[in-house]
Amino acid sequence: MTILHIVATMNKSAGGISQALRNIIKPLSLHGIQSEVLCFDNPSLVNSDSIIIHNIGPSISPYQYCKNLSPWLNKYGKNYSMLIIHGMWLHNSYGVYKYWKKATTNELIKSKLYLMPHGMLDPYFQKSADRRFKAYRNILFWKYLEKKVINNCSGLLFTCEEELKLAKKTFRNYKPREEVVIGLGIPKPPEYSTNMLEEFKSQVFDNLPEDKYLLFMSRIDQKKGLDLLIDAYLKLSISMELPLLVIAGPGLESSFGKKMKKLASSNSNIIFYGMLTGNAKWAAIYNCEAFILPSHQENFGIVVAEALGCGKPVLITNKINIFRDALKYNSGIVGNDTLDGISYILETWVSLSDQEKKIISSSSLRTFVEKFEINKISFNMAKSLKRICDV
């Protein structure tokens, strides 16, 4: 069984979907599912991965229209058991559907076509005040393009039950033929080593106390709820002692990032870093008290799963779609994505005894092993994919 995954870009800097594909392709191959990727990147983009990637770009415009898509699919599309579109609102979605519809109607291919929205059907994207233009654009795209893809392709694939439930609430006339939760996972984090800590300290902060800080590690963006976190931290620090708050991620030089640094400037216990990678990233996670992400929307939250894999409690909102797993396994604290909700998360964590925190840490690692470790998840993913492909 060979699957063609179609995505707008596999550039590693894009993260998100491109990283999710890199995480799942090799493990799926261990269960008899071979995968290739079709993307709109320039052919000159160097592929350092041990996976087959067909770069047929470049693409043009914000829609990422790629003129080479139809010719490539007309020539090679028949070679695959299944086509999976990853993401929405770009040419890789309707462009692939248009090819598939014509080819199946003319009995040129027998491949099934599924779409994996990766959270892009979440109501948040239509309701957020800072996305009004994109929300209006999405309404038009839904009416003329994406509704046809969603309702007429073979079905939709979701990373978790929460994503599936939320997808039903966003647009009218949402009537997919089939909805399947196939899950998503990540590789086990590298084992902790003192080299990680030394690299972390040499890069960022030599005197950062181990196990005495909360870590926010994500893109510095309004969607991540960082303003609420800083506001809650400033409010509570007046009346209680809080661990240091370490904020790491790209975007510090954006207008929002500068606003956040200014907001936090009155408290020296809030420390900002840029993006951490490699050993420095893993050391930052392994050495924190707990990982905190007060996001307004996360379909899966790869970095949350990474923190769990390092045995760290996760302090998250109920807008991160895997929050139910954190509650079920007692691997963290969950609150609303409001100022009161984030304050509740911080107050609850600080009030716990050392023994209670150790219990949550142990539960965190168990959550990762049972719910998100890719070698385990890939078995169920492969089983689902084979079933819907009738293999």
C-alpha positions as CSV (number, residue, x, y, z in Angstrom):
1,M,0.0,0.0,0.0
2,T,1.5,3.3,-1.1
3,I,0.1,6.7,0.0
4,L,0.8,10.1,-1.6
5,H,0.7,12.9,1.0
6,I,0.0,16.3,-0.7
7,V,1.1,19.4,1.3
8,A,1.9,23.0,0.3
9,T,5.4,22.9,1.8
10,M,7.8,20.5,3.5
11,N,10.2,23.3,4.5
12,K,11.3,22.5,8.0
13,S,10.9,26.1,9.1
14,A,7.2,25.8,8.5
15,G,6.8,23.2,11.3
16,G,3.3,22.0,11.9
17,I,2.1,19.8,9.1
18,S,5.5,19.2,7.6
19,Q,6.9,18.0,11.0
20,A,3.8,15.8,11.6
21,L,4.5,14.1,8.2
22,R,8.2,13.6,9.1
23,N,7.1,12.0,12.4
24,I,4.7,9.5,10.9
25,I,6.1,8.3,7.6
26,K,8.9,6.1,8.7
27,P,6.9,4.4,11.5
28,L,4.1,3.7,9.1
29,S,6.5,1.9,6.8
30,L,7.1,-0.6,9.6
31,H,3.5,-1.7,9.2
32,G,3.5,-2.1,5.4
33,I,2.5,1.4,4.4
34,Q,4.9,3.2,2.1
35,S,4.6,7.0,1.8
36,E,5.7,9.6,-0.6
37,V,5.2,13.4,-0.4
38,L,4.2,15.9,-3.1
39,C,4.7,19.5,-2.2
40,F,5.0,22.9,-3.9
41,D,8.6,23.7,-2.8
42,N,11.2,24.7,-5.3
43,P,13.1,21.6,-6.7
44,S,16.3,23.2,-5.4
45,L,15.2,22.8,-1.8
46,V,17.6,20.2,-0.3
47,N,15.8,17.2,1.2
48,S,17.9,15.8,4.1
49,D,15.2,13.3,5.1
50,S,15.2,9.6,4.3
51,I,11.7,10.0,2.8
52,I,10.7,10.5,-0.9
53,I,9.6,14.1,-1.5
54,H,8.6,15.3,-4.9
55,N,9.2,19.1,-5.1
56,I,7.1,20.4,-8.0
57,G,7.2,24.1,-7.3
58,P,7.5,26.9,-7.1
59,S,4.1,28.1,-6.2
60,I,2.8,31.7,-6.5
61,S,0.4,34.0,-4.6
62,P,-0.8,33.5,-1.0
63,Y,-3.0,30.7,-2.3
64,Q,0.2,28.9,-3.3
65,Y,-1.1,28.0,-6.7
66,C,1.2,25.5,-8.4
67,K,0.9,25.1,-12.2
68,N,2.8,21.8,-12.1
69,L,0.2,20.0,-9.9
70,S,-2.2,18.8,-12.5
71,P,0.4,17.6,-15.0
72,W,2.3,15.7,-12.3
73,L,-0.9,14.0,-11.0
74,N,-2.1,13.2,-14.5
75,K,1.2,11.4,-15.0
76,Y,1.8,9.7,-11.6
77,G,-1.4,9.9,-9.6
78,K,-2.5,6.4,-10.7
79,N,0.5,4.9,-8.9
80,Y,-0.9,5.4,-5.4
81,S,-3.4,3.4,-3.3
82,M,-4.6,6.6,-1.5
83,L,-4.1,10.3,-1.8
84,I,-4.2,12.4,1.4
85,I,-4.5,16.2,1.3
86,H,-2.9,17.8,4.4
87,G,-4.3,21.2,5.3
88,M,-6.9,23.4,3.7
89,W,-7.4,26.8,2.1
90,L,-4.5,26.4,-0.4
91,H,-4.1,25.0,-3.9
92,N,-3.1,21.6,-2.7
93,S,-6.6,21.1,-1.4
94,Y,-9.0,22.0,-4.2
95,G,-6.4,21.4,-6.9
96,V,-6.0,17.7,-5.9
97,Y,-9.7,17.2,-5.5
98,K,-10.4,18.6,-8.9
99,Y,-7.9,16.1,-10.5
100,W,-9.2,13.2,-8.4
101,K,-12.9,13.9,-9.2
102,K,-12.2,14.0,-13.0
103,A,-9.9,10.9,-12.9
104,T,-12.3,8.8,-10.9
105,T,-15.3,9.9,-13.0
106,N,-13.4,8.8,-16.1
107,E,-12.2,5.6,-14.4
108,L,-8.6,6.5,-14.8
109,I,-7.7,5.8,-11.2
110,K,-9.2,3.9,-8.3
111,S,-7.4,5.7,-5.5
112,K,-9.4,7.0,-2.6
113,L,-8.9,10.7,-1.5
114,Y,-8.9,11.8,2.1
115,L,-8.3,15.2,3.6
116,M,-6.6,15.7,7.0
117,P,-7.4,19.3,8.1
118,H,-4.9,19.4,11.0
119,G,-7.2,21.7,13.0
120,M,-8.0,24.1,10.2
121,L,-11.8,23.4,10.7
122,D,-11.6,24.7,14.3
123,P,-14.2,27.4,15.1
124,Y,-11.4,29.6,16.6
125,F,-10.2,30.6,13.2
126,Q,-13.6,32.0,12.3
127,K,-14.2,33.8,15.6
128,S,-10.9,35.3,16.6
129,A,-11.0,39.1,16.4
130,D,-7.6,39.4,14.9
131,R,-8.5,37.1,12.0
132,R,-11.6,38.9,10.5
133,F,-10.2,39.2,7.0
134,K,-9.0,35.6,6.9
135,A,-12.4,34.5,8.4
136,Y,-14.3,36.2,5.6
137,R,-11.9,34.8,3.0
138,N,-12.5,31.3,4.4
139,I,-16.3,31.8,4.1
140,L,-15.8,32.5,0.4
141,F,-13.4,29.6,-0.1
142,W,-15.8,27.3,1.8
143,K,-18.7,28.2,-0.4
144,Y,-16.9,27.8,-3.7
145,L,-14.1,25.4,-3.1
146,E,-13.5,23.7,0.2
147,K,-17.1,22.5,0.8
148,K,-16.8,20.5,-2.4
149,V,-13.6,18.9,-1.2
150,I,-14.9,18.1,2.3
151,N,-18.3,16.7,1.2
152,N,-17.3,14.8,-1.9
153,C,-13.8,13.3,-1.2
154,S,-13.7,9.8,0.4
155,G,-13.6,11.2,3.9
156,L,-11.7,13.2,6.6
157,L,-8.9,12.1,8.9
158,F,-8.5,13.6,12.4
159,T,-5.7,13.6,14.9
160,C,-8.1,13.3,17.9
161,E,-11.8,13.1,18.9
162,E,-11.8,16.8,20.0
163,E,-10.7,17.9,16.6
164,L,-13.5,15.9,15.0
165,K,-16.1,17.4,17.4
166,L,-15.0,20.9,16.8
167,A,-15.0,20.5,13.0
168,K,-18.8,20.0,13.0
169,K,-19.4,23.5,14.5
170,T,-17.6,25.8,12.0
171,F,-19.4,25.9,8.6
172,R,-22.9,25.2,7.4
173,N,-23.5,22.2,5.1
174,Y,-20.6,20.3,6.5
175,K,-21.4,16.7,5.4
176,P,-18.3,14.5,4.9
177,R,-18.9,11.0,3.7
178,E,-16.7,9.5,6.5
179,E,-14.9,10.8,9.6
180,V,-12.0,8.8,11.0
181,V,-9.8,9.5,14.0
182,I,-6.4,8.1,13.1
183,G,-4.4,9.8,15.9
184,L,-1.0,11.5,15.7
185,G,2.3,10.9,17.6
186,I,5.9,11.9,17.9
187,P,9.2,10.1,18.4
188,K,10.4,9.6,21.9
189,P,12.5,12.5,23.1
190,P,16.2,11.9,23.3
191,E,17.5,10.7,26.7
192,Y,18.6,13.5,29.0
193,S,22.3,14.2,29.2
194,T,24.5,16.7,31.0
195,N,25.7,17.9,27.6
196,M,22.2,19.2,27.0
197,L,22.3,21.3,30.1
198,E,25.8,22.7,29.3
199,E,24.7,23.7,25.8
200,F,21.5,25.3,27.2
201,K,23.4,27.3,29.8
202,S,26.1,28.4,27.3
203,Q,23.5,29.6,24.9
204,V,21.0,31.3,27.2
205,F,21.5,31.8,30.9
206,D,24.3,30.4,32.9
207,N,22.7,30.8,36.3
208,L,19.2,29.5,35.6
209,P,18.2,27.4,38.6
210,E,17.3,23.8,37.6
211,D,13.7,22.6,38.3
212,K,12.7,26.1,39.5
213,Y,11.1,27.6,36.5
214,L,7.9,27.2,34.4
215,L,8.6,27.0,30.6
216,F,6.6,28.5,27.8
217,M,8.1,27.3,24.5
218,S,6.2,28.2,21.4
219,R,5.8,30.9,18.7
220,I,5.4,34.3,20.2
221,D,1.9,34.9,18.9
222,Q,-1.4,36.2,20.2
223,K,-3.0,32.8,19.5
224,K,-0.7,31.2,22.1
225,G,-2.3,33.3,25.0
226,L,1.1,34.7,26.1
227,D,-0.5,38.0,27.1
228,L,-2.9,36.2,29.5
229,L,0.0,34.3,31.0
230,I,2.1,37.4,31.7
231,D,-0.9,39.3,33.1
232,A,-1.8,36.4,35.4
233,Y,1.8,36.0,36.5
234,L,2.1,39.7,37.3
235,K,-1.1,39.7,39.2
236,L,-0.4,36.6,41.3
237,S,3.3,37.5,42.0
238,I,2.0,40.4,44.2
239,S,0.6,38.0,46.7
240,M,2.5,34.7,46.3
241,E,5.9,33.4,45.4
242,L,6.0,31.9,41.8
243,P,8.7,30.0,40.0
244,L,10.6,31.9,37.4
245,L,8.8,32.1,34.0
246,V,11.0,31.3,31.0
247,I,9.5,32.3,27.7
248,A,11.3,30.9,24.6
249,G,10.3,30.9,21.0
250,P,10.5,32.7,17.7
251,G,8.8,36.0,17.2
252,L,10.3,38.2,19.9
253,E,11.1,40.9,17.4
254,S,7.5,41.1,16.1
255,S,5.2,43.9,17.2
256,F,3.4,41.4,19.5
257,G,6.7,40.1,20.9
258,K,7.9,43.6,21.7
259,K,4.6,44.3,23.3
260,M,5.0,41.2,25.5
261,K,8.5,42.2,26.6
262,K,7.3,45.6,27.6
263,L,4.3,44.1,29.5
264,A,6.7,41.9,31.5
265,S,9.4,44.5,32.0
266,S,8.4,45.3,35.6
267,N,9.1,41.7,36.8
268,S,12.7,40.4,36.6
269,N,11.5,36.8,37.1
270,I,10.1,36.7,33.6
271,I,12.9,35.8,31.3
272,F,12.7,35.9,27.5
273,Y,14.8,33.9,25.0
274,G,14.6,33.4,21.3
275,M,14.0,30.1,19.6
276,L,15.8,27.1,21.2
277,T,16.8,24.1,19.1
278,G,18.6,20.8,19.5
279,N,20.2,20.1,22.9
280,A,19.3,23.5,24.3
281,K,15.6,22.9,23.5
282,W,15.6,19.5,25.2
283,A,17.5,20.8,28.2
284,A,15.1,23.6,28.7
285,I,12.2,21.1,28.8
286,Y,13.9,18.5,31.0
287,N,15.0,21.0,33.6
288,C,11.7,22.9,34.0
289,E,9.3,22.4,36.8
290,A,6.4,22.2,34.4
291,F,5.6,23.2,30.8
292,I,2.9,25.8,30.3
293,L,1.0,26.7,27.1
294,P,-2.1,28.9,27.6
295,S,-3.1,28.7,23.9
296,H,-6.5,29.7,22.5
297,Q,-6.2,26.9,19.9
298,E,-3.9,24.0,19.3
299,N,-5.0,21.0,17.2
300,F,-2.5,18.7,18.7
301,G,0.3,20.6,20.3
302,I,3.5,18.7,19.4
303,V,5.5,20.6,22.0
304,V,3.0,19.6,24.7
305,A,3.5,15.9,23.7
306,E,7.3,16.5,23.8
307,A,7.0,17.9,27.3
308,L,5.0,14.8,28.4
309,G,7.7,12.6,26.8
310,C,10.2,14.3,29.0
311,G,8.1,13.5,32.0
312,K,7.0,17.1,32.6
313,P,3.6,18.1,33.9
314,V,1.7,20.3,31.3
315,L,-0.2,23.4,32.4
316,I,-2.6,24.0,29.5
317,T,-6.0,25.3,28.4
318,N,-9.0,23.4,27.3
319,K,-8.4,24.8,23.8
320,I,-5.5,22.4,23.2
321,N,-7.2,19.5,21.7
322,I,-5.4,16.8,23.7
323,F,-6.4,18.4,27.1
324,R,-8.7,15.5,27.9
325,D,-5.7,13.1,27.9
326,A,-4.0,15.3,30.4
327,L,-7.1,15.2,32.6
328,K,-7.6,11.5,32.2
329,Y,-4.1,10.6,33.1
330,N,-3.6,13.3,35.8
331,S,-0.5,14.6,33.8
332,G,-1.2,18.3,34.2
333,I,-3.6,21.1,35.1
334,V,-6.2,22.4,32.7
335,G,-8.1,25.7,32.7
336,N,-10.0,28.1,30.5
337,D,-8.2,30.4,28.0
338,T,-9.0,33.4,30.1
339,L,-7.2,35.5,32.6
340,D,-9.1,33.8,35.4
341,G,-8.4,30.4,33.8
342,I,-4.6,31.0,33.6
343,S,-4.6,32.4,37.1
344,Y,-6.3,29.2,38.3
345,I,-3.7,27.0,36.6
346,L,-0.8,28.9,38.2
347,E,-2.4,29.0,41.6
348,T,-3.2,25.3,41.6
349,W,0.3,24.4,40.5
350,V,2.0,26.5,43.2
351,S,-0.3,25.1,45.9
352,L,0.7,21.5,45.2
353,S,3.2,19.7,47.5
354,D,6.5,18.3,46.1
355,Q,5.1,14.8,46.4
356,E,1.9,15.7,44.4
357,K,4.1,17.3,41.7
358,K,6.2,14.1,41.5
359,I,3.1,12.0,41.0
360,I,1.9,14.2,38.1
361,S,5.4,14.0,36.6
362,S,5.2,10.2,36.6
363,S,1.8,10.3,35.1
364,S,3.1,12.6,32.3
365,L,5.5,10.0,31.0
366,R,2.8,7.4,31.1
367,T,0.5,9.6,29.1
368,F,3.1,10.0,26.4
369,V,3.9,6.3,26.2
370,E,0.2,5.3,26.0
371,K,-1.2,8.1,23.8
372,F,1.5,9.8,21.8
373,E,4.6,7.7,21.3
374,I,4.7,7.3,17.5
375,N,5.8,3.6,17.4
376,K,2.7,2.7,19.3
377,I,0.4,5.2,17.6
378,S,1.6,4.1,14.1
379,F,0.2,0.6,14.6
380,N,-3.4,2.0,15.0
381,M,-2.9,4.6,12.3
382,A,-1.8,1.9,9.8
383,K,-4.7,-0.3,10.8
384,S,-7.2,2.5,10.2
385,L,-5.6,3.5,6.9
386,K,-5.6,-0.1,5.6
387,R,-9.3,-0.5,6.6
388,I,-10.5,2.6,4.8
389,C,-8.4,1.7,1.8
390,D,-9.8,-1.9,1.8
391,V,-6.3,-3.4,1.8
